[in-house]
Amino acid sequence: MITKTGTWAAHLHVLSRSHGSCRVDLPDGGAVYGRGRRALPAPTPEFGLYLAHPGLRPRWPSESIDWPDFRTPREPAAAAAAIRRAYALAAEGRVVEVACGGGTGRTGTVIACMAVLAGHPADDAVAWTRRHYRRRAVETRSQCRWVAWFAATTPD
């Protein structure tokens, strides 16, 4: 969510959305950018976490998770570890983006997991993500359950 105020900020928010990349300010002050694969990254990421993009080879450091569309990751523990690593970079102030095909279901699920890591209550993480990222984020019941699983398996 863009945190600036005034007319310029409203324009910036629309510009950011039209390019498909959206800044999400996490509850602890860190930030990540979510987008669909065809959208332009804004700004250029320092690290990318890509969901089901085996052919994507960005110019910046990145990691991919084998995560079919409308489903959950094929290797949950490895996916959870990758999400924790990307979150740690964002918490350090690095420009981190998360992207999948459309930028809604899988990307929203990861952003909800990052909200949990940032201290947001797990039982509200999906609703928080829908308020701060995209209102249809985390598209399936299995993705909602995966956020709860992630929260339950995340050490304090």
KAHU-V34919 format. One record per pair of residues at least 24 apart in sequence whose C-alpha atoms are under 7 Angstrom apart, sorted by the first residue. I is the first residue (numbers start at 1). GAP is how many residues later the second one is. D is the distance in Angstrom with one decimal. If there is no record, write none. Layout:
((I:GAP:D) (I:GAP:D))
This chain:
((1:24:5.7) (1:131:5.5) (1:132:6.4) (24:108:6.5) (24:109:6.1) (26:89:5.9) (26:92:6.4) (27:88:6.4) (27:91:5.6) (27:92:6.7) (27:93:6.4) (28:90:5.1) (28:91:6.8) (30:60:5.8) (30:61:4.9) (30:63:6.4) (31:59:6.0) (32:58:6.4) (32:63:6.7) (32:64:5.2) (32:65:5.6) (33:63:6.2) (33:64:4.4) (33:65:6.2) (34:63:5.7) (34:64:4.9) (34:65:5.8) (34:69:6.4) (34:73:6.4) (35:63:6.6) (35:64:5.0) (35:68:4.6) (36:63:5.4) (36:64:5.3) (36:65:5.1) (36:66:4.2) (36:67:3.7) (37:62:5.9) (37:63:5.5) (37:64:4.9) (37:65:6.5) (37:66:7.0) (45:50:5.1) (45:51:5.5) (45:52:6.1) (46:48:6.3) (46:49:5.1) (46:50:6.0) (47:48:6.5) (47:49:4.9) (47:50:6.5) (48:48:5.7) (48:49:4.9) (48:50:5.9) (49:37:6.8) (49:48:6.3) (49:49:4.8) (49:50:6.6) (50:48:5.9) (50:49:5.1) (50:50:6.0) (51:48:6.3) (51:49:4.9) (51:55:6.9) (52:48:6.7) (70:35:6.5) (70:69:6.9) (70:70:6.5) (71:71:6.8) (71:72:6.6) (72:70:6.9) (72:71:6.0) (72:74:6.9) (80:70:6.7) (83:27:6.8) (87:27:6.1) (104:30:6.9) (104:32:6.8) (104:33:4.8) (104:34:6.5) (105:32:5.2) (105:33:4.3) (105:34:4.7) (106:32:6.5) (108:29:4.6) (108:30:4.9) (109:29:5.0) (109:34:6.3) (109:38:6.6) (112:35:6.8) (113:34:5.8) (113:37:6.7) (116:35:6.5) (122:26:6.4) (122:29:6.1))
